[in-house]
Amino acid sequence: MSKATKKSTQPKTQGAVDWTAVGRRIRELRGFDITQAEFALRVGVTQGHLSRLERGEKEPGARVLLAISREFGKSVDWLLTGKTQVEPKRRAAKNPADLG
């Protein structure tokens, strides 16, 4: 018999999204004063879909992320990363000699 493997909650590559953490942030945003059914209605998904999002079993699409962001006043960046300010990627300085 095969052993059940535990799903990692860490992104496998840099820049990958940790969907379990996204689900936790959605759950945190919902809080205790709003039901899954009400939250789902407000963002345009079913209660079952929202439940799977909160458990990290499904990835929310852009439409759902935007709906959550607009309805509850949190940025899509925060939903995806947990950070309120995302630092821009640093680019290597171009060598003026290479432009010529």
C-alpha positions as CSV (number, residue, x, y, z in Angstrom):
1,M,0.0,0.0,0.0
2,S,1.2,3.5,-0.7
3,K,1.6,6.1,2.0
4,A,-0.4,9.3,1.7
5,T,1.8,12.2,1.0
6,K,1.3,15.5,2.7
7,K,0.7,18.4,0.4
8,S,3.3,21.1,0.8
9,T,2.0,24.6,1.7
10,Q,5.2,26.2,0.4
11,P,5.5,27.4,-3.2
12,K,7.9,25.1,-5.2
13,T,9.5,27.9,-7.1
14,Q,10.2,31.5,-6.5
15,G,7.3,33.5,-7.7
16,A,4.8,30.6,-7.4
17,V,1.6,31.3,-5.5
18,D,0.9,29.4,-2.3
19,W,-2.8,28.7,-2.8
20,T,-3.2,27.4,0.7
21,A,-2.0,30.7,2.1
22,V,-4.4,32.5,-0.3
23,G,-7.2,30.5,1.0
24,R,-6.2,31.4,4.6
25,R,-6.3,35.1,3.7
26,I,-9.7,34.7,2.1
27,R,-10.9,33.0,5.3
28,E,-9.3,35.7,7.4
29,L,-11.0,38.4,5.3
30,R,-14.4,36.7,5.7
31,G,-14.0,36.7,9.5
32,F,-16.6,35.3,11.9
33,D,-19.4,37.8,11.2
34,I,-20.2,36.7,7.6
35,T,-21.1,33.2,6.5
36,Q,-19.5,31.4,3.6
37,A,-22.9,31.6,1.7
38,E,-23.1,35.4,2.2
39,F,-19.5,35.9,1.2
40,A,-19.9,33.7,-1.8
41,L,-23.0,35.5,-2.9
42,R,-21.2,38.9,-2.6
43,V,-18.3,37.7,-4.8
44,G,-20.3,35.7,-7.3
45,V,-19.4,32.1,-6.5
46,T,-21.1,29.2,-4.9
47,Q,-20.6,28.4,-1.2
48,G,-19.0,25.1,-2.2
49,H,-16.5,26.8,-4.4
50,L,-15.7,29.3,-1.7
51,S,-15.1,26.4,0.7
52,R,-12.6,24.8,-1.7
53,L,-10.9,28.2,-2.2
54,E,-10.5,28.7,1.6
55,R,-8.9,25.2,1.9
56,G,-6.5,25.9,-1.0
57,E,-8.0,23.2,-3.1
58,K,-9.0,25.5,-5.9
59,E,-7.2,28.5,-7.5
60,P,-9.4,31.6,-7.7
61,G,-9.4,33.2,-11.2
62,A,-8.9,36.8,-11.9
63,R,-12.6,37.6,-11.8
64,V,-13.0,36.1,-8.3
65,L,-9.8,37.8,-7.0
66,L,-11.0,41.2,-8.4
67,A,-14.5,40.7,-6.9
68,I,-13.0,39.9,-3.5
69,S,-10.6,42.9,-3.7
70,R,-13.4,45.3,-4.7
71,E,-16.0,44.0,-2.3
72,F,-13.8,43.9,0.8
73,G,-11.2,46.6,0.1
74,K,-8.1,44.5,0.0
75,S,-5.6,44.5,-2.9
76,V,-5.1,41.5,-5.2
77,D,-1.4,41.7,-4.2
78,W,-2.4,41.2,-0.6
79,L,-4.7,38.2,-1.5
80,L,-1.9,36.6,-3.4
81,T,1.2,37.4,-1.3
82,G,0.0,38.6,2.1
83,K,2.0,41.8,1.6
84,T,0.4,45.2,1.4
85,Q,3.4,46.7,-0.6
86,V,5.0,44.5,-3.2
87,E,8.6,45.5,-4.0
88,P,9.3,46.0,-7.7
89,K,11.7,43.5,-9.2
90,R,15.2,44.9,-9.5
91,R,16.6,45.1,-13.0
92,A,20.2,44.8,-13.8
93,A,21.7,48.1,-14.9
94,K,22.4,48.2,-18.6
95,N,25.9,48.7,-19.7
96,P,26.1,51.8,-22.0
97,A,28.7,50.1,-24.1
98,D,26.2,47.3,-24.9
99,L,23.6,49.9,-26.3
100,G,25.9,51.0,-29.1
